[in-house]
């Protein structure tokens, strides 16, 4: 077992940007935290453009921004980055959440795209949740690869990666060292599947049991594709639901 632990990645990086979706972050991070209790020497770096607190809320409350809806609430939990793009140490696994902030027009996220492109060649794994795959698609890193994303936002996200082999009927998708998951809570199932693939077989089960989380262990068990009129035969039969119903 010790040999398996040595081979497994130990340096994790969480990429944050304003407007991230909270569960996209906190679901997999809870699983990672639980994993760290049993398998030591795991390190997490929280990376953003600056060291300022990063919030999941919109750029402004009560006014129209690039977000698809006007937000009149102030429910927004801040996270303090540990490093900037320039100071981030080497990492083995880069985790990228989704969120409306990822829909920002250029050049708002240019430095984020540059960081993804720069770091990908040195990663052991790249893991995205929800519309986090849209950020990676925009860099070209997903070109020619299979990937998935939030089914509520399918018709908005997939055009950002015209060369990506988008998979509709999927809770999560793996292609080489890239793991992409469907919307929001799917990140937990996908990350547990990643743990199962990389660490000793009992690790994912122990983590899920410790979280009292009922896993979806079947990557193709995705009712939300049909709910949104999506199949892999046509990749998009119906438009996404109204923006007010989209949760990413």
TAWODA-V711085 format. One line per field, one symbol per residue. ss: DSSP state (h for helix, s for strand, l for the rest). A space follows every 50 residues. Layout:
ss->???
This chain:
ss->lhhhhhhlllsssssllllllhhhhhhhhhhhhhhhhhllllssssssll lllssllllllllllllllllllllllsslllssllllllllsssslllh hhhllllllhhhhhhhhhhhllllsssslllhhhhhhhhllllllsslll hhhhhhhhhhhlllsslllllssssllssssllllhhhhhhhhhhhhhll lhhhhhhhhhhlllllllllllhhhhhlllllllllllllllhhhlll
